[in-house]
Amino acid sequence: MTLKQQREALVDVCESVGLTATGYITDDIQTPAAVISRGVVEYDQTMGRGSDQVMWKIIVVVERTDEIGAQDDLDDWVDPEGAQMLKTALETTAVFQAADVHYFRLRTASEVQVFTMGSLTYLSVEFDVETMV
């Protein structure tokens, strides 16, 4: 599975839980949004060629006009019991259960953070996703 295919799959899953998603760092977002960026790639986790580990970051961003409501919205994507839980959506998608994906895991969700884009401030949570293909 190529990096582009992984990126597109992450976008699709984020959109399935109600986020406007982009697979690239951008200066323009429509909240609630997921901005996906590729992190470190570690090659050849097994003997010989194969099992490359890719770290992804998904930044979920919400408007800050109602700070309590914004934090409640972020909790919906983090909450292990939540209907919009991003972890469940990611780990049950068929793309990441395919034969050419050796491992897939949403590892962590950060604390609520202030996210600034241009002159606007938002609230956000960063999710760290690991794939091995």
C-alpha positions in Angstrom: 0.0 0.0 0.0 1.6 3.3 -1.1 1.8 6.4 1.1 -0.7 8.1 -1.2 -3.2 5.2 -0.7 -2.7 5.3 3.1 -3.2 9.1 3.1 -6.4 8.8 1.0 -7.7 6.0 3.3 -7.1 8.2 6.4 -9.0 11.0 4.7 -12.0 8.7 3.9 -12.2 7.4 7.4 -12.1 10.9 9.0 -14.9 12.0 6.6 -16.9 9.0 7.7 -17.1 10.3 11.2 -18.2 13.8 10.2 -15.0 15.6 9.7 -14.0 17.7 6.7 -10.6 16.0 5.9 -7.6 16.9 3.9 -4.6 14.7 3.3 -2.2 17.6 3.2 -1.1 20.5 5.5 -3.2 23.5 4.4 -3.9 27.1 5.2 -7.6 26.8 4.8 -9.9 24.5 6.8 -13.6 24.1 7.2 -14.3 22.9 10.7 -14.7 20.4 12.1 -11.7 19.3 10.2 -9.0 16.7 10.1 -5.6 17.6 8.8 -3.5 14.6 8.0 0.3 14.8 7.7 2.9 12.1 7.3 5.6 11.7 10.0 8.6 9.5 10.2 9.0 6.5 7.9 11.2 3.7 9.3 12.2 1.2 6.6 12.5 -2.6 6.8 11.2 -3.7 10.2 11.7 -7.3 9.2 14.5 -9.3 7.8 15.0 -8.4 4.1 12.9 -6.0 2.3 9.5 -5.1 3.7 7.4 -4.0 6.7 8.0 -0.3 6.5 6.6 1.6 9.5 4.9 5.0 8.8 3.8 7.4 11.4 0.9 9.7 10.6 -0.5 12.6 12.5 -4.2 13.5 12.3 -5.0 16.9 13.8 -8.7 17.3 14.5 -9.7 21.0 14.6 -12.9 22.6 15.9 -14.0 26.2 16.1 -13.5 28.0 19.4 -16.7 30.1 19.4 -18.2 28.0 22.1 -15.2 26.6 24.0 -17.2 24.1 26.1 -19.1 22.8 23.1 -15.8 22.6 21.1 -14.2 20.5 23.8 -17.3 18.3 24.0 -17.0 17.8 20.2 -13.3 16.8 20.5 -14.2 14.4 23.2 -16.7 12.7 20.8 -13.7 11.7 18.5 -11.5 10.6 21.4 -14.0 8.9 23.8 -13.6 5.1 23.8 -17.4 4.8 24.1 -18.3 7.6 21.7 -20.4 7.1 18.6 -17.9 9.1 16.5 -14.8 7.6 18.0 -12.0 7.9 15.5 -10.0 4.9 16.8 -12.9 2.5 16.1 -13.5 4.0 12.6 -9.9 3.7 11.7 -9.2 0.2 13.0 -12.3 -1.3 11.5 -12.0 0.1 7.9 -11.4 -2.6 5.3 -8.4 -0.8 3.8 -6.3 -1.2 6.9 -7.4 -4.8 7.3 -6.1 -5.7 3.8 -3.5 -8.3 3.3 -0.8 -5.8 2.4 -1.1 -3.9 5.7 0.8 -5.8 8.3 -0.1 -3.6 11.2 -2.3 -0.5 11.9 -2.9 1.3 15.2 -4.1 4.6 16.4 -1.6 5.0 19.2 -2.5 8.2 21.1 -4.8 11.2 21.3 -3.2 14.3 22.8 -4.6 16.8 25.3 -6.9 19.6 24.0 -4.6 22.2 22.5 -5.0 25.7 21.0 -4.3 25.6 17.2 -3.6 28.8 15.4 -4.1 29.2 11.7 -3.5 32.7 10.4 -5.2 35.1 12.8 -7.8 32.5 13.9 -7.5 30.2 16.9 -9.2 26.8 17.2 -9.1 23.9 19.6 -7.5 20.7 18.5 -6.5 17.1 19.4 -3.7 15.3 17.7 -3.9 11.6 17.0 -0.8 9.5 16.3 -1.4 6.7 13.8 1.1 3.9 13.0 1.0 1.7 9.9 3.3 -1.0 8.8 3.2 -2.2 5.2 
